[in-house]
Amino acid sequence: MKRYSLFAIAREALTHHQGWERAWRSPAPKPGYDVVIIGAGGHGLATAYYLGRNHGIRNVAILEKGWLGGGNTGRNTTIIRSNYLQDPSAAIYEKSRSLYETLSQDLNFNVMFSPRGVMMLAQTHHEVRGYLRTAHANALQGVVTEFISPARVKELCPILNIDGPRYPVLGALWQPRGGTGRHDAVAWGYARACSAMGMDIIQQCEVTGVRSENGKVTGVETTKGHIGTGKLGIVVAGHSGQVAQMAGFRLPVESMALQALVSEPIKPCMDVVVMANTVHGYMSQSDKGEMVIGGGTDGFNNYTQRGSFQHIEETLRALIETFPMLSRLKMLRQWGGIVDMTGDRSPIISKTPLGNCFINCGWGTGGFKAIPGSGWAMAELIAKGEPSPLAAAFDMGRFREGRFIDESVAAGVAH
Amino acid sequence: MLLLICPYCGVAAEETELAPGGEAHLKRFGPGSSDAEFEAYLFARKNPKGVHFERWRHAYGCGKWFLAARCTATLEVFGTYPAQTSGPPDDIIDRIKARRPDWKGFA
């Protein structure tokens, strides 16, 4: 891999930019690997990257049904934050956020991490109490957040209407080191680094079956033939239930559509991320000037990557109340992703009933921010066969034993 | 927008007057059941990409719970039926089989 640098740009300029190599190879699958990861989205690629970097396991293939980063990695609203209430959540999301800070340098690929600050508005007294509690919990967990006044909210985000008739802003939970990143670049950066370590990223290769012997995984059937493997990592988000079925077990997961949309590009008007959970909408401005908007999931099982129109209507109604200046803005694009929702709205990083088969799923509506931390923890689980302290609380057994990491109650909505 | 016909009041209800209620025909486990049975009842879901039986409530209509057979991959609705049953009725099964010949059946 040729490193990207200022010098490289100068060097390539001399040869009319004809010398740039492809960012990653597209090899044919080998008959077998030490580890096969199903799913070349952010989480799958990050898992492979940390397997190589932290554990020296490089005979790895990452299989992708479509194109890499084409699922939820390319369909989210790119928000990165770690202001969670429960200790295990705060630990893994903060690990993830801190890895994002140096990810561009680590990968030698600009992921455009922008720690512009994330504020979660408190618009009811209940929410004020909830966020005060979260701020105190974060102080104990070592996550830098603070509860700020309405005046400070207005100062940080002048386009916000803090005196709304229904839900005036009573304060906000402010995480100054949260922000956004460039979602595609995260997938591309990890893919390039994995490829440089000699890993095979095989796109257009759908897994159709999981082979096992004596209760241990031996390989996968794919549209490109059988691929043998010592260990298998399933990292497929919305389709986790489908792959788990091939591997012979069921998951406490339901797949639903989550929608997002962007407006026409406008001049810079907002340099923070604002989440308004009571009215259910969140927004940030991209570097291109588009307002990037997200809301809540549809309530029913859905694999179509498109959602119901009334949810967009609800989200925009909420945001127009919060940001009156949006009312004349045209919306350009709208899309949906299939999110994997667990019973307690926390992810699963776990061993499975099938030996040497591991699963990473259930990130629901908040997977993008977790990519580096999730990959870090999943890589350790695959390499050692036992979870790290970071991942231990997220095992599947918690649903049987009642050890929930209840972020649905803590957050109420999208996270 | 989904349109489901409420089997009680006969209204072709739009999604905005309905509330989704998750997977239908779950077998309830009570006191004395094993941990595994409780876990399966409370959390494990079929979550199929295809034919799905699910609960809906006609929340802004007659208020009653009913069941629907729907395809999660295409959003096609095969039919709705009253909730007082432990399995889908034969006419719904026949309609699904006519539309999805490779469907493995209700299990």
Chai-1 contact restraints between the chains, C-beta under 6 A:
chainA,res_idxA,chainB,res_idxB,connection_type,confidence,min_distance_angstrom,max_distance_angstrom,comment,restraint_id
A,G241,B,N47,contact,1.0,0.0,6.0,A-B,restraint_1
A,Q242,B,K49,contact,1.0,0.0,6.0,A-B,restraint_2
A,R250,B,A44,contact,1.0,0.0,6.0,A-B,restraint_3
A,P252,B,F43,contact,1.0,0.0,6.0,A-B,restraint_4
A,P252,B,A44,contact,1.0,0.0,6.0,A-B,restraint_5
A,E254,B,R45,contact,1.0,0.0,6.0,A-B,restraint_6
A,E254,B,N47,contact,1.0,0.0,6.0,A-B,restraint_7
A,S255,B,N47,contact,1.0,0.0,6.0,A-B,restraint_8
A,G299,B,P20,contact,1.0,0.0,6.0,A-B,restraint_9
A,F300,B,P20,contact,1.0,0.0,6.0,A-B,restraint_10
A,N301,B,H52,contact,1.0,0.0,6.0,A-B,restraint_11
A,N301,B,T72,contact,1.0,0.0,6.0,A-B,restraint_12
A,N302,B,T72,contact,1.0,0.0,6.0,A-B,restraint_13
A,Y303,B,K49,contact,1.0,0.0,6.0,A-B,restraint_14
A,Y303,B,T72,contact,1.0,0.0,6.0,A-B,restraint_15
A,Y303,B,A73,contact,1.0,0.0,6.0,A-B,restraint_16
A,T304,B,L75,contact,1.0,0.0,6.0,A-B,restraint_17
A,S308,B,M1,contact,1.0,0.0,6.0,A-B,restraint_18
A,S308,B,E15,contact,1.0,0.0,6.0,A-B,restraint_19
A,Q310,B,T16,contact,1.0,0.0,6.0,A-B,restraint_20
A,G343,B,F43,contact,1.0,0.0,6.0,A-B,restraint_21
A,F399,B,E39,contact,1.0,0.0,6.0,A-B,restraint_22
A,F399,B,F43,contact,1.0,0.0,6.0,A-B,restraint_23
A,R400,B,D35,contact,1.0,0.0,6.0,A-B,restraint_24
A,R400,B,E39,contact,1.0,0.0,6.0,A-B,restraint_25
